[in-house]
Amino acid sequence: MYIGITKVAMLGFSMNTQAIIILLIFALSVIVSPLADGVQPANPMSHASQANCTYSIVIETTCAPSADTKGVVGVRFGDSAGNLVVVKHLKNPKSLNAPKEGARKQGGTYRAFERCAVDVFDTSGPCMSRSVCSLYLKQFGADRWRPGWVKVLHRRDDSRLSLASYLFYFRTFVPENVWFGFDYCNPHQGSLPKVPTLGGEA
């Protein structure tokens, strides 16, 4: 296309002028090409991250003495593409496994995070492009809490649940008022998880 236009347009020009015009056309084509590429999304899965998905967060509290907590617990999880869900206060628990001493009531409702309990919390947030590979917990309260493991399930359109994350094993008392957890998202970290604490709010 450029060749045909050039021949017609340059009939009345000298050889030097024609050479300059050819160079200008070539330079323009080189400049325009990357600009056209730049309008494409950087992440081919970024459109999926704009929609919201529903998740079920399953949390086990260990049976160790004083493992339970009456405090507020938050969770944050994400994938290697940078999608992130933050829940500062997990509410409305459902019990998968009642504590050995029986499910305690608080104000007529089930209170989560008892010793030996497995609790489920529903939440929604950005859809993950990939498997959930980082997860942190935060506990507010004077008493200490010792979670066992945590996993994230994705509720599909047909209402069925599918595993969306690694199984994150804590099995230690989490520090108070800091984000504490695991990051498997960086493949260069090796097979062992990173266990940092993140201070402050999300």
N, C-alpha and C positions, 0 to 999 in steps of 0.2 A: 504493500500500500504506500509506504513512504517513498519507494523508488519511483513509482508511476507519477506521483504528485511532484516529486523533485524534477523529473524530466520536463514536465509541462511548464512548471513555474520558472525554470532556470534558462529557458531558451534565449532570453534577452540579456543574460548576464555574462561577464567575462569569466575565464577559467578560475582566477583567484577568488572572485566573488562566489562562484559555484562551490568551490572547495570550502569556503567559510560557512556557507549555508548548510552543506552536508554535515560539517562538524557540529553546527548548532543543532540540527535535527537529531543527530546521534546523542549529543549531550542531553537534550530534552527527553529522549526516550529512556535514558539511564536514570534520570531524576524521577520521572513519573512512575516508573515500574515499582520501586520500593514504597512510594506513597500509596499506591493502590493496594500493595500487600499489607500496609499498616492498618487498614480499616478492618481487617479480619480480627476476630477475638483472639486474645493471647492464649486463652485456655479453651480448647474445643468443648469442654464440659461445663463452661461457665453458665450456659443457659439453664442447666439443671439446677445450679446452685441458687437461682433466683426464686425457685418454688419452695414451698414449705412442705415438710414431711412430718409424720407422727412417729414418735419413738417411745419405747418402753425401756426404762432403766431398771435393771434388776440388781439389788444390792444385798449381799449377805453380811450380817454381823456375826462375829465369831462367838464361841461359847466360853471364851476366857473370862475369868472374874473381872467385873467392872468394865466389860466390853461395851455395854449399852450406853446410850446417851439420850438426854432429854433436850439437847440443844438443837439448833437449826443446822441443817446440812445442805450444802449446795454442790452442784456438779458442773463441770465444763468438759466438753469433748469435741474432737475435730478430726479431720482427715488430712492427708498429705497435700491436698490441693488448697488448703487454707480455709475450708468451710468450718464454721465454729458454732456450737450451741452452748449457751450459758444459762443455767438455772440457779439463781442465787438462793432459792428456798424450795426444797422438795416438799410438796404437800400432797394430801389425799392418797396415802399409801394403800396398797392392796397387799395382803399377806399371802405369800406362796407357801411359807413354812412357819407355823406359829411357834413361838418360844416354848421351851419345855415346861415352864411354869404357867403357860396359857397366855393368850393374847390379852395384854392389859388395855384398859380403856382410859382415855383421858378426855373428859368432857363429853362422854357418850360416843366417842370415835376411837378407832384403833390408833395407838401410838406406835410409830415405827422405831426401828433401830434398837430393838430389844436383843438380849443375848440369844444366839442361835436362830434368830429370825432371818427370813429371806423376804424382802419387801420389793414391790414393784411400783414405779412412779411413771405416769404418762406425761409426755411433754411434746412440744412441736418446735420446729426450727428449720433452718436451711437444710435442703437435701444434700447428703454427702455424695460427692462424685466417686469416692473410693471407700474402702473399709475404714471404720473409725480406728485410728492408730494412736491417739493420745487421749488421756482421760485424767482429770484432776478432781479431787474432792476438797471441800472446805467445811470445817466444823466450827460453829459459834457456840460457846457455852463453857461453863466452869468445869463440867465433868469431861472425862476423856472418852474417846470412842475408838473401837478397834474393828474396822471392817475386815471382812475376809476376802471376798472377790466382788467384782462389778463387771457387768456386761451390758451392752446396748443392743436392743432389738428394734428392727424397723417394721412398722405396720404397713403392709402393702395395700393396694387399692381394694383387694378382695378381703381385707381385714385379717389376713393371716400374718403371723409374725415370722420374720427371718432374722438370723444373726447378722448384725451389722458391725461387730467389733471383735477385737481380741478379747480374751478373758483376762482382766486385769487383777492380779493378786496383790493385795495389800498386806494383810496379816501382821499389822503393826498398829500401835496407837498413833493416830494422825495428829500433827501439831495443830494448835488452836489458831484460827483466824488467818490461815495462809492457804493458798492453793497448793495441794500436795498430791503428787501422782506420777504418772508414767508417760513417756513419749517414745513410741516405737516408730515414729514417722520418718526419721532420718535413717536411710539404709546404711549409711557410713558409720553409724554408732555400733554396728555389730548386733549380735543376737541378744545381748543383755539390755534391759530397759534402762532408760535414763530416769532417775528419781529425784527431780529437783523440787524445791518449794518456791512458790511464786507469791510474793507479798502483795498486799493491796487489793483493790477491787479489780474486777474484770475490765 
